[in-house]
Amino acid sequence: MARANDAAVTALYISSGGDNGRRRISTTRLREEAILKEAIALGERYDTEVATVLRTDMSPAETILREAREGHFNLIVMGVNRRPSESLFFGNVAAAVLAQSKVSILFISN
């Protein structure tokens, strides 16, 4: 979608696990950086600019909404998994973003 519209992408990774103030690079941090590097490589493959943002120890829904608002984005794309429920439910984060977002949202489920 970004390539077809000559638009840039911002890949946001929100981690709940900090390193407790330690200065060494943790396995978790290396994994987070690898995921963001993969997003950049995917963008390069499709001639699309990809910026990356890593946030730690923050509420995921609030962070997504704040980043969308401050970045003046017009679409939020979220990977989701269906949760057991009698109705369609993708989890609390997706529900909060859906309820509070002022921009369009695309949920992608595997």
RODO-2510 file (C-alpha; in nm, 4 decimals, decimal comma):
residues 110
     n   res          X          Y          Z
     1     m     0,0000     0,0000     0,0000
     2     a     0,2784     0,2410     0,0867
     3     r     0,4589     0,1819    -0,2411
     4     a     0,1442     0,2321    -0,4481
     5     n     0,0793     0,5635    -0,2739
     6     d     0,4435     0,6765    -0,2593
     7     a     0,4083     0,6950     0,1184
     8     a     0,6550     0,6362     0,3985
     9     v     0,6077     0,3785     0,6728
    10     t     0,6922     0,3968     1,0407
    11     a     0,7422     0,0591     1,2084
    12     l     0,6663     0,0846     1,5802
    13     y     0,7875    -0,1836     1,8201
    14     i     0,6673    -0,1641     2,1787
    15     s     0,8558    -0,3751     2,4294
    16     s     0,7338    -0,4374     2,7815
    17     g     1,0657    -0,5755     2,9011
    18     g     1,3315    -0,3212     2,9862
    19     d     1,6861    -0,4097     3,0832
    20     n     1,6443    -0,2846     3,4430
    21     g     1,9045    -0,0144     3,3920
    22     r     2,1801    -0,2496     3,2770
    23     r     2,3960    -0,1118     3,0004
    24     r     2,4707    -0,4422     2,8312
    25     i     2,2715    -0,5394     2,5253
    26     s     2,0201    -0,8065     2,6169
    27     t     1,8955    -1,0910     2,3996
    28     t     1,5560    -0,9212     2,3976
    29     r     1,7037    -0,5954     2,2684
    30     l     1,8889    -0,7800     1,9931
    31     r     1,5631    -0,9490     1,8888
    32     e     1,3783    -0,6144     1,8862
    33     e     1,6481    -0,4550     1,6717
    34     a     1,6443    -0,7534     1,4332
    35     i     1,2685    -0,7165     1,3843
    36     l     1,3048    -0,3460     1,3060
    37     k     1,5961    -0,4133     1,0678
    38     e     1,3763    -0,6674     0,8900
    39     a     1,1089    -0,3984     0,8452
    40     i     1,3682    -0,1663     0,6908
    41     a     1,4895    -0,4427     0,4579
    42     l     1,1320    -0,5135     0,3499
    43     g     1,0830    -0,1455     0,2718
    44     e     1,4052    -0,1365     0,0701
    45     r     1,2868    -0,4355    -0,1312
    46     y     0,9766    -0,2370    -0,2315
    47     d     1,1477     0,1039    -0,2652
    48     t     0,9576     0,2351     0,0370
    49     e     1,1042     0,4482     0,3122
    50     v     1,0688     0,2841     0,6544
    51     a     1,1445     0,4702     0,9763
    52     t     1,1644     0,2717     1,2982
    53     v     1,0599     0,3583     1,6516
    54     l     1,1284     0,1467     1,9607
    55     r     0,9420     0,2228     2,2833
    56     t     0,9875     0,0323     2,6070
    57     d     0,7801    -0,0068     2,9217
    58     m     0,4841     0,1916     2,7900
    59     s     0,1164     0,1081     2,7492
    60     p     0,0876    -0,0363     2,3976
    61     a    -0,2507     0,1170     2,3120
    62     e    -0,1571     0,4603     2,4447
    63     t     0,1772     0,4482     2,2656
    64     i     0,0223     0,3506     1,9317
    65     l    -0,2365     0,6265     1,9564
    66     r     0,0202     0,8872     2,0615
    67     e     0,2627     0,7946     1,7826
    68     a    -0,0192     0,8101     1,5245
    69     r    -0,1318     1,1490     1,6533
    70     e     0,2141     1,3049     1,6864
    71     g     0,3323     1,1638     1,3530
    72     h     0,0179     1,2848     1,1754
    73     f    -0,0346     0,9357     1,0357
    74     n    -0,3586     0,8479     0,8569
    75     l    -0,3458     0,4683     0,8887
    76     i    -0,2531     0,2286     1,1680
    77     v    -0,1684    -0,1268     1,0604
    78     m    -0,1636    -0,3794     1,3442
    79     g    -0,0859    -0,7477     1,3483
    80     v    -0,3454    -0,9261     1,5619
    81     n    -0,4557    -1,2733     1,6656
    82     r    -0,8142    -1,3715     1,7244
    83     r    -0,8894    -1,4391     2,0909
    84     p    -1,1395    -1,6935     2,2210
    85     s    -1,4749    -1,5188     2,2423
    86     e    -1,8287    -1,5526     2,1153
    87     s    -1,7761    -1,2321     1,9174
    88     l    -1,4834    -1,1224     1,7042
    89     f    -1,2116    -1,0084     1,9478
    90     f    -0,8443    -0,9357     1,8800
    91     g    -0,7414    -0,8508     2,2356
    92     n    -0,7452    -0,5510     2,4657
    93     v    -0,4812    -0,3478     2,2815
    94     a    -0,6569    -0,3780     1,9460
    95     a    -0,9931    -0,3013     2,1077
    96     a    -0,8567     0,0105     2,2806
    97     v    -0,6906     0,1380     1,9627
    98     l    -1,0097     0,0738     1,7649
    99     a    -1,2230     0,2542     2,0226
   100     q    -0,9989     0,5595     2,0537
   101     s    -0,8297     0,6071     1,7162
   102     k    -0,9189     0,9039     1,5014
   103     v    -0,7542     0,7453     1,1942
   104     s    -0,8219     0,4336     0,9900
   105     i    -0,7019     0,0980     1,1215
   106     l    -0,6112    -0,2179     0,9314
   107     f    -0,5937    -0,5356     1,1394
   108     i    -0,3867    -0,8172     0,9891
   109     s    -0,4418    -1,1631     1,1328
   110     n    -0,2283    -1,4642     1,0547
***
